[in-house]
Amino acid sequence: MGCVLLSPLVCEIIKNKNCDHCQTAVTHLTRICNPKELLHSLLELVDDTDPGAISETILTLTPHLQTVVLRLDEGKAASVGLVLSALQRQLSRLPVPYTRQQEEADEYGLCRCCAALAAFTNPFTESLKRENGNCVNTAEDEELRAELLKFCMRSLREPLLDAELRGDRKSPLWLFATEIMVGERLFFIIFHTVGDQSKESRACLAYLLFVQLINIESFPAVFSPVFVLQCNMEYINEMLSRYALYEKSLEGVQDNSLPVSLLELRSFYSVPQNLRHILSDCPMKHLREKGLQVFQLFINKLDAEAKHKFFRCMLKTSNHPGIEGYIVKNIRNEVESSMKPDNGNKWFLGAEFVSLLGLALCLPQGPETDLVHNMDKIMESLNLLRYLLLKEKELRSIADVWEELCRIKDEYLKMLRVCISISRGYYSAELKALREDQKIKAKEARAAARAARLVQKITVKHENASDMSPEAQQQVLQSALVTFDLMESLIVRIEEITEENLKILN
């Protein structure tokens, strides 16, 4: 009879929050009725929660569920698991607050519900601590520990994985994170897959441990930064848009120390590749800028051979002129570094460098290459070539490098001149046609269509030129012609340096 009364009493409490006499009645029932039947009835109420009253239901039932479970004589661990699983299913339906203001307002009650769940687990966690002090672990204790661990890992996935945790120790979700971290098994969980724990949960655990330093004192300090980075790479992939775990893992690694063998690992290949997609496709500027910083940090940690292999891979697979231009800029920096005393190496100042140079000084579609689209890479390639020619004295002393450099240079510049000539003629003709068509109002529609056919492949700041006005299209065409002038001026400067070097030799 007591169990039958639960449903109407709980509904009344949720409907009228100040219904003290109903609260007193439910509290009394949880103390006198059969705990097994009570548990079954309460779990049914949790499962039947109204979508508009999720937080109210969780906050109302959680203390009573704790009372009932503590009264059980057997099967307590399994019951704890059932309760936590049922409550978390409902909790996952609530939106996660993103800002500190949203957390404080807690409009949907998620923060209060998290605190209620943490409070529910407290007596069971404390009982395990007491049992550990007695050095006696029963099968029931191990089962309870496993259920609490499942609760922690589910909480790391939902809601903490989506929460914006910035180290604010007054934040309700930050406090929840500190309470559910399982210090005694952190090392085991992060570096080994346990049961059916999700990668997202372990990724969030690694983030809270290594970035926010929650319970870091429980983590063994004997592991090298490279080992920690290696183990964290799969979690970094899961949390790439947050960057912080990747950045913190890299910061502890010495510059120029990561060996080429690590690039053979799937995670070390996939993380930079996925980061590349963010750099090229992400519409949010601040994420692209932060991603570029982390991308450079990763490059800095690679040793010379690893950098050489990574640059080759990116030049072959990125298919993005902006990223390729950034790689070419890094190649120039590595050549400059290799010329310093005791820094010389074959990867950027020897025979191996020639193959990398061939990828850097390359037009992807030959004379039909879209110079505007590939401007970033071409300009950086010309700057690299100019720098190398200015260092003729140093490079001539290295066997076979100078001859191959001159051959690659001649082929590249010859092809580039042809490409500039074709492109300039094409763009000039279309610009002239566009201007003529704009003068005749009756032909405005034809002018727009003709310009659209030309510039439909030109992308300016993620905006397709075919959607531009005729005036904007004209500006794009003029900018393209200016780009060709810049390229040609660099070519002229390179040829001047070549002539000056020949005069010195003669």
Secondary structure as GFF3:
##gff-version 3
##sequence-region A 1 506
A	DSSP	alpha_helix	2	15	.	.	.	ID=ss1
A	DSSP	alpha_helix	20	32	.	.	.	ID=ss2
A	DSSP	alpha_helix	35	47	.	.	.	ID=ss3
A	DSSP	three_ten_helix	51	53	.	.	.	ID=ss4
A	DSSP	alpha_helix	54	71	.	.	.	ID=ss5
A	DSSP	alpha_helix	76	91	.	.	.	ID=ss6
A	DSSP	alpha_helix	100	105	.	.	.	ID=ss7
A	DSSP	alpha_helix	110	133	.	.	.	ID=ss8
A	DSSP	alpha_helix	139	157	.	.	.	ID=ss9
A	DSSP	three_ten_helix	160	162	.	.	.	ID=ss10
A	DSSP	alpha_helix	172	180	.	.	.	ID=ss11
A	DSSP	three_ten_helix	183	185	.	.	.	ID=ss12
A	DSSP	alpha_helix	186	191	.	.	.	ID=ss13
A	DSSP	alpha_helix	199	210	.	.	.	ID=ss14
A	DSSP	three_ten_helix	216	218	.	.	.	ID=ss15
A	DSSP	alpha_helix	225	238	.	.	.	ID=ss16
A	DSSP	three_ten_helix	240	242	.	.	.	ID=ss17
A	DSSP	alpha_helix	244	251	.	.	.	ID=ss18
A	DSSP	three_ten_helix	260	264	.	.	.	ID=ss19
A	DSSP	alpha_helix	266	281	.	.	.	ID=ss20
A	DSSP	alpha_helix	285	301	.	.	.	ID=ss21
A	DSSP	alpha_helix	304	317	.	.	.	ID=ss22
A	DSSP	alpha_helix	321	338	.	.	.	ID=ss23
A	DSSP	alpha_helix	346	349	.	.	.	ID=ss24
A	DSSP	alpha_helix	351	360	.	.	.	ID=ss25
A	DSSP	three_ten_helix	366	368	.	.	.	ID=ss26
A	DSSP	alpha_helix	375	390	.	.	.	ID=ss27
A	DSSP	alpha_helix	392	396	.	.	.	ID=ss28
A	DSSP	alpha_helix	401	439	.	.	.	ID=ss29
A	DSSP	three_ten_helix	441	443	.	.	.	ID=ss30
A	DSSP	alpha_helix	444	455	.	.	.	ID=ss31
A	DSSP	beta_strand	459	460	.	.	.	ID=ss32
A	DSSP	beta_strand	463	464	.	.	.	ID=ss33
A	DSSP	three_ten_helix	465	467	.	.	.	ID=ss34
A	DSSP	alpha_helix	470	505	.	.	.	ID=ss35
###
